[in-house]
């Protein structure tokens, strides 16, 4: 098998620039652990540079044609290619309780879902880096006050330090996407457990941004806020005006309200 044909329904755009692949591989810091899971390796342009490092590399790939290609061209990966869907796979089968980093040139059509799944597995994932559509990468790293600041920004930054690293042009892919790409890195915070009910925090953030043009007093009506609590000046704000820390404080206030 010489090449894998990119499949539109899987959102595949194969990176062909070796130097960019190496730069992405070099974003990992891997402090205190050495297991890495690459999501969507395709034909292994990034995988090649991971395998050159002193790390224990696994890959997870839903495309059976890509799995066959990897098996044929990367003998070092034998036994470490998971022909699975990362969004549904029980990761404990591969890593037990050990920590592991995530890396990848993520398919744009599921990149946000990959971040949400990573947040679900945050106890296990100290580090995450990879390539997204540029505007999605920027959104994840954005700070309050911006129109692009949203659910992904708040939730990712609650548990991780988010850093936008560099931009990747369209022409280095086959086929080229219609948008630029951006590479980011998430490093889990030393203390990544929130000082509030985490499930309620997720619910408050998502509910607030689902009606982002409204003030919190109106968008959070479903939480049956007391009249006394609704008088708090924080409820005069719109969700993009709150930092992650302020959303944590808001969650604590709602919890004390009896929700």
Residue pairs with C-beta under 8 A, 6 or more apart in sequence:
1 65
1 68
1 69
1 72
3 43
3 69
4 14
4 42
4 43
4 63
4 65
4 66
4 69
5 65
6 12
6 13
6 14
6 174
6 175
7 63
10 62
10 63
10 107
10 109
11 107
11 108
11 109
11 110
12 40
12 42
12 63
12 107
13 105
13 108
13 173
13 174
13 175
13 176
13 177
14 42
14 43
14 45
14 173
14 174
15 21
15 42
15 45
15 46
15 105
15 131
15 168
15 172
15 173
16 45
16 172
16 173
16 174
17 168
17 172
18 45
20 168
20 172
21 45
21 46
21 48
21 49
22 49
23 166
23 183
24 46
24 49
24 103
24 105
24 129
24 130
24 131
24 183
25 46
25 49
25 50
25 52
25 53
25 103
26 49
27 103
27 129
27 165
27 183
27 185
28 36
28 55
28 101
28 103
28 127
28 129
29 127
29 187
30 36
30 55
30 101
30 127
31 126
32 99
32 126
33 98
33 99
33 100
33 101
33 126
34 54
34 55
34 56
35 55
35 56
35 58
35 95
35 98
35 99
35 100
35 101
36 50
36 55
36 56
36 57
36 58
36 100
36 101
36 102
36 103
37 58
37 59
37 60
37 86
37 91
37 94
37 95
37 100
37 101
37 102
37 103
38 46
38 47
38 50
38 57
38 58
38 59
38 60
38 102
38 103
38 104
39 59
39 60
39 86
39 102
39 103
39 104
39 106
39 114
39 130
40 60
40 61
40 62
40 86
40 104
40 105
40 106
40 107
41 47
41 59
41 61
41 66
41 70
41 104
42 61
42 63
42 66
42 105
43 66
43 69
43 70
43 73
44 59
44 69
44 70
44 73
44 74
45 105
46 103
46 104
46 105
47 57
47 59
47 70
47 74
47 77
48 74
50 57
50 103
51 57
51 74
51 76
51 77
57 76
57 77
57 80
58 80
58 81
58 82
58 94
58 100
59 70
59 77
59 80
59 81
59 82
60 82
60 84
60 86
60 89
61 67
61 70
61 81
61 82
61 83
61 84
62 83
62 84
62 85
62 86
64 83
67 81
67 83
70 77
70 81
71 77
71 78
71 81
82 89
82 94
86 114
86 117
87 110
87 113
87 114
87 117
91 100
91 121
91 124
95 124
97 124
98 124
99 124
99 125
99 126
100 124
100 125
101 125
101 126
101 127
101 128
101 129
102 114
102 118
102 125
102 127
102 128
102 129
102 130
103 128
103 129
103 130
104 114
104 130
104 131
105 130
105 131
106 114
106 130
106 131
106 132
108 132
108 133
108 136
108 177
108 179
111 132
111 133
111 136
112 136
112 152
115 128
115 140
115 152
115 156
116 155
118 125
118 128
118 186
119 155
119 156
119 159
122 159
122 160
122 188
122 192
125 188
126 187
126 188
127 185
127 186
127 187
127 188
128 160
128 185
128 186
129 165
129 183
129 184
129 185
129 186
130 183
130 184
131 137
131 168
131 181
131 182
131 183
132 140
132 181
132 182
132 183
132 184
133 177
133 179
133 180
133 181
133 182
134 167
134 168
134 179
134 180
134 181
134 182
135 148
135 179
135 182
136 152
136 182
137 164
137 181
137 182
137 183
137 184
138 148
138 164
138 182
139 148
139 149
139 150
139 152
139 153
140 152
140 153
140 156
140 162
140 184
140 186
141 153
141 162
141 163
141 164
141 184
142 148
142 149
142 150
142 153
143 149
143 153
143 243
144 240
144 241
144 242
144 243
144 246
145 240
145 241
146 240
147 240
149 240
150 209
150 212
150 239
150 240
151 205
151 206
151 209
153 162
154 205
154 209
154 242
154 244
154 247
155 202
155 205
156 162
156 186
157 244
158 194
158 201
158 244
158 247
158 248
159 188
159 189
159 192
159 194
160 186
160 187
160 188
160 189
160 192
161 186
161 187
161 188
161 189
162 184
162 185
162 186
163 184
163 185
163 186
163 187
164 182
164 183
164 184
165 182
165 183
165 184
165 185
166 182
166 183
167 180
167 181
167 182
167 183
168 180
168 181
168 182
168 183
169 180
169 181
170 176
170 177
170 178
170 179
170 180
170 181
173 181
194 201
194 248
194 251
195 248
195 252
196 248
196 251
196 252
196 255
197 251
197 255
200 251
200 254
200 255
200 259
201 247
201 248
201 251
204 220
204 223
204 247
204 250
204 251
204 254
205 239
205 247
207 219
207 220
207 222
207 223
208 216
208 219
208 220
208 239
208 242
208 247
209 239
209 240
210 219
211 218
211 219
212 219
212 238
212 239
212 240
213 238
214 238
215 235
215 236
215 237
215 238
216 234
216 235
216 236
216 237
216 238
216 239
216 242
216 250
217 225
217 230
217 235
217 236
219 239
220 235
220 254
223 254
223 257
223 259
224 259
225 235
225 254
225 257
226 257
226 258
229 235
229 253
229 254
229 257
232 253
234 242
234 246
234 249
234 250
234 253
242 250
